[in-house]
Amino acid sequence: MRLLVTGGAGFIASHFVHQVRAEHEVVVLDKLDYCASVKNIPHDVRLVKGDIRDADAVRALFARFKPEAVVHFAAQTHVDNSFGNSLEFTSNNVEGTHVLLEVARTYGALKKFVHVSTDEVYGESSYELNSSNTEGGTILQPTNPYAATKAAAEMLVMAYGRSYGLPYVITRGNNVYGPAQYPEKVIPKFITLAMQGKKLPIHGDGLGTRSYLHVSDAVSAFATILDRGVLGEVYNIGTAQERTTLSVAEDICAQFNLDPETAIEFVQDRPFNDRRYYIDSGKLHHIGWVPEKTWEHGLAETIAWYKNHNTDEYWSPAPTFLVYGKNGWIGGLLGQLLEKGGYTYHFAEERLEHCEKDMDTFHPTHILNAAGITGRPNVDWCETHKTEVIQTNVAATLHMIDTAHRRGVHVTNFATGCIYTYDEAHPRGGPGFTEDDPPNFRGSYYSRTKCMVEELIKEYDNVWQLRLRMPISADLENPRNFVYKIARYDRVVDIPNSMTVLDELLPLAIEGAVRGLTGVYNFTNPGVVSHREVLDMYKPGHPWTYFTEEEQNKILAAPRSNNFLDTTKLERAFPGLMNIKDSLKKYVFSR
Ligand SMILES: NC(=O)c1ccc[n+]([C@@H]2O[C@H](COP(=O)([O-])OP(=O)(O)OC[C@H]3O[C@@H](n4cnc5c(N)ncnc54)[C@H](O)[C@@H]3O)[C@@H](O)[C@H]2O)c1
């Protein structure tokens, strides 16, 4: 099933993604808030940075990815923060859910919408009555702003179910703990403080109870509900084992050989602190869910994870981009996309040769390198300016990549696919060139330098090389646009080629950078399109003049490459890429 997971770079959802990705095609939508980490997501899972409140972005994602189900985890989740900044919680948790529901409604093709809520919507449970909250039998009486926003979001989900037939299931879960939880929540907070030899602060008397579910059990509950949860139902997810916060702190002290008497300190309680949440998960057990992890095992495993990871690095700030090529076409487009996506980014102020200065100033986590000499008006210029070409395309590019490598910065390097030309093993209409095929086109000096540098860059494990070809965008008046160029030539060859529709592929360059993809990728749309086909889409019926490749070579300083690049590797990383002709129709010629 095609699954959209919101908040997938957060704690629970990322474990869920790891669990279900073998069975489902997953795309993650996450705004990469402070508690999210791209390290939570395997490189081969699609991660789209975006806010669920951004209706246009969410709609575009639905249109592109065509999800069959949504599992909606994204939320502001830390109760303590909700006392100080509760409007943010309403905005993300209520408005965000509403936007998602509205997009799901107009999209109309979801089979399931799993809405992840919390046991806190029930409000405080009584020790005296000792009756557990059941899904249908308990009125929701949230006591803190976080819980109120989660309850409000549930109401919207239910209303969309009744009003528009949205196929929803709601979950109300206990506290979850486990590896890779942002250390503001109580268990990782106590663990990281204990590791630093600091005191473990307990709000109030520490005798309020919570039930803690290990994240692997929470994930299996979500998988069960996705698979077998009945539409329109609510499922509690919990364990009957309750623990006081004090006993949790004591158990953690024991693991670090600390004396609880001295290691624990009691601090003022937060504005309101429920004493107990007590839920009944019988309904979920009926559809086959069985939690497996013991507290002792789960806690030991969690502590081991924090001992093995540097939490400052793990939740390092969201990506900061440094973009080379501000005045170029692709560099400019990248800036626009980063701006639209809400990323932190800077255009380089220095040339590649002096990249240290920009790296010192901006501390980028990611570099997008769209700087380079391609020649104006075309690559023929490079034939007579060889040292300039070497300086920028080889020496300076290598220097920047080497510097970034030493500083642990990821580089997305825009390269060219014009290093191949049709040959006996790869004739027109035959198999395409894969990333592993050695270059066979050295006709232009531009291509030769690109081959040399690609060969060297391959050795750097921080670099993602994207081989573009004949880039086209909807901006048909841009002189760099392939369509602009061929539409202005007196005569044009007519040869099928791989091409890159920037409007579709450039957003993926940013996505892949965030995901930390590396290695060489053919970065073109699947399939080929000929010059004639492009021109006919551009101006149907216009009498273009064509000539042969041999005739063309007579008027060029450097021959041009024509080829078909195999995009299997790219399609594996970004399922659903459009064939070049469909992409041209959709992104370039339908506007
Ligand atoms: N952790 C628990 O103990 C617990 C218990 C019960 C229910 N829940 C619920 O489970 C879900 C996940 O909780 P978690 O602890 O994994 O949270 P988390 O804070 O670790 O992750 C939340 C994720 O949502 C993302 N996000 C927040 N606002 C967003 C927005 N507007 N658009 C896109 N992404 C956004 C964040 O970047 C983050 O990656 C939440 O809905 C929470 O209410 C959590």
The ligand as an SDF file (V2000), in Angstrom:
LIG
                    3D

 44 48  0  0  0  0  0  0  0  0999 V2000
    5.3410    9.9880   22.7750 N   0  0  0  0  0  0  0  0  0  0  0  0
    4.2920    9.5680   23.4350 C   0  0  0  0  0  0  0  0  0  0  0  0
    4.4320    9.1140   24.5680 O   0  0  0  0  0  0  0  0  0  0  0  0
    2.9220    9.6130   22.8270 C   0  0  0  0  0  0  0  0  0  0  0  0
    1.8750    8.9810   23.4790 C   0  0  0  0  0  0  0  0  0  0  0  0
    0.6100    8.9840   22.9070 C   0  0  0  0  0  0  0  0  0  0  0  0
    0.3950    9.6160   21.7040 C   0  0  0  0  0  0  0  0  0  0  0  0
    1.4370   10.2440   21.0820 N   0  0  0  0  0  0  0  0  0  0  0  0
    1.1580   10.8860   19.7940 C   0  0  0  0  0  0  0  0  0  0  0  0
    1.9740   10.2350   18.8400 O   0  0  0  0  0  0  0  0  0  0  0  0
    2.3660   11.1400   17.8360 C   0  0  0  0  0  0  0  0  0  0  0  0
    3.8940   11.1220   17.7110 C   0  0  0  0  0  0  0  0  0  0  0  0
    4.4850   11.4330   18.9680 O   0  0  0  0  0  0  0  0  0  0  0  0
    6.0670   11.4730   19.1660 P   0  0  0  0  0  0  0  0  0  0  0  0
    6.3230   11.3540   20.5970 O   0  0  0  0  0  0  0  0  0  0  0  0
    6.6850   10.5170   18.2420 O   0  0  0  0  0  0  0  0  0  0  0  0
    6.3300   12.9530   18.7320 O   0  0  0  0  0  0  0  0  0  0  0  0
    7.6490   13.7120   18.2670 P   0  0  0  0  0  0  0  0  0  0  0  0
    7.5290   15.0310   18.9270 O   0  0  0  0  0  0  0  0  0  0  0  0
    8.8560   12.8940   18.4720 O   0  0  0  0  0  0  0  0  0  0  0  0
    7.4130   13.8430   16.7100 O   0  0  0  0  0  0  0  0  0  0  0  0
    6.4570   14.6930   16.1510 C   0  0  0  0  0  0  0  0  0  0  0  0
    6.8510   14.9340   14.7080 C   0  0  0  0  0  0  0  0  0  0  0  0
    5.8600   15.7380   14.0990 O   0  0  0  0  0  0  0  0  0  0  0  0
    6.5100   16.7280   13.3020 C   0  0  0  0  0  0  0  0  0  0  0  0
    5.5870   17.8550   13.1920 N   0  0  0  0  0  0  0  0  0  0  0  0
    5.1110   18.6370   14.1800 C   0  0  0  0  0  0  0  0  0  0  0  0
    4.2950   19.5730   13.6810 N   0  0  0  0  0  0  0  0  0  0  0  0
    4.2420   19.3880   12.3540 C   0  0  0  0  0  0  0  0  0  0  0  0
    3.5810   20.0430   11.2890 C   0  0  0  0  0  0  0  0  0  0  0  0
    2.8000   21.0980   11.5210 N   0  0  0  0  0  0  0  0  0  0  0  0
    3.7620   19.5830   10.0260 N   0  0  0  0  0  0  0  0  0  0  0  0
    4.5850   18.5270    9.7780 C   0  0  0  0  0  0  0  0  0  0  0  0
    5.2510   17.8850   10.7470 N   0  0  0  0  0  0  0  0  0  0  0  0
    5.0720   18.3010   12.0280 C   0  0  0  0  0  0  0  0  0  0  0  0
    7.7690   17.0400   14.0540 C   0  0  0  0  0  0  0  0  0  0  0  0
    8.7570   17.6160   13.2090 O   0  0  0  0  0  0  0  0  0  0  0  0
    8.1720   15.6670   14.5730 C   0  0  0  0  0  0  0  0  0  0  0  0
    8.9840   14.9940   13.6520 O   0  0  0  0  0  0  0  0  0  0  0  0
    1.8130   12.4970   18.2370 C   0  0  0  0  0  0  0  0  0  0  0  0
    0.6140   12.7170   17.5390 O   0  0  0  0  0  0  0  0  0  0  0  0
    1.5310   12.3480   19.7220 C   0  0  0  0  0  0  0  0  0  0  0  0
    0.4920   13.1950   20.1150 O   0  0  0  0  0  0  0  0  0  0  0  0
    2.6940   10.2470   21.6170 C   0  0  0  0  0  0  0  0  0  0  0  0
  1  2  1  0
  2  3  2  0
  2  4  1  0
  4  5  1  0
  4 44  2  0
  5  6  2  0
  6  7  1  0
  7  8  2  0
  8  9  1  0
  8 44  1  0
  9 10  1  0
  9 42  1  0
 10 11  1  0
 11 12  1  0
 11 40  1  0
 12 13  1  0
 13 14  1  0
 14 15  2  0
 14 16  1  0
 14 17  1  0
 17 18  1  0
 18 19  2  0
 18 20  1  0
 18 21  1  0
 21 22  1  0
 22 23  1  0
 23 24  1  0
 23 38  1  0
 24 25  1  0
 25 26  1  0
 25 36  1  0
 26 27  1  0
 26 35  1  0
 27 28  2  0
 28 29  1  0
 29 30  1  0
 29 35  2  0
 30 31  1  0
 30 32  2  0
 32 33  1  0
 33 34  2  0
 34 35  1  0
 36 37  1  0
 36 38  1  0
 38 39  1  0
 40 41  1  0
 40 42  1  0
 42 43  1  0
M  CHG  2   8   1  16  -1
M  END
$$$$
